[in-house]
Each structure stands twice: as structure tokens, then as C-alpha cells.
């Protein structure tokens, strides 16, 4: 009688379990990588928008008045809400500017805040 060679059912089941655990871990790492990438991408785009808004204010001839304004804009493949708040300071010729950038998500009416940038602008 010849001895048969091969894997037993238990060995095959253990191998499938190990490969299943490895695949689950790899999928989790991939999901975290994608989520991290999306956060960094959104933060980068939002910081560019906030920087642009503050530079627009700095390039104005006159000191901005105390106010709060919001506008929606398309930047990259996404829709954003840029809120600019100009606040008074103890110095009459200086203003504090806070720009908050929020991104509209799919199937969402209100955007989710991504980035806030503060700066001071003054008149000479």
C-alpha cells in the first residue's frame, strides 16, 4: 500500500484562517491609508483657500470693516464654503481676520469644517 501525500482538511482550514486574517489586516491598513490621504488632501486645499482669502484682504487699499461674510466656491473637484470674520482689536488701525474653510460632502446640506486660519492686517 502506497502512502498518500497531501494536506489534511484541518491543515487547509488553518491555512485559510491565516490568509483570511492577513487579508482583513491588509484591508484595514488600506482603509486607514485612504482616510489619512483624504484628510491631508482636504486640509491642504482648505489651507490654500484660507491663505488666498487672507492675501486678498491684505492687498485691499483700505482696512476692512468689522464684518462676517461667507461665500461658496469650487476649488479642485470639491465645493467649499469660505467664511471670513473681521474682528476689531485694541489698536484702531489693526484688524484680526479669521478665515474658516468647510467642505461640502456628498449628500450633505451643511459643509464640514476643515481648516481655520487667523491673521492680523493693519493700515499704515
Secondary structure, DSSP 8 states (H G I E B T S, - for coil): -----S--HHHHHHHHHHHHHHHHHHHHHHHHHHHHHHHHHHHHHHHHHHHHHHHHHHTSSS---SEEEEEEEEETTEEEEEEEEEEE-SSTTEEEEEEEEEE--TT-SS-EEEEEEEEEEE--
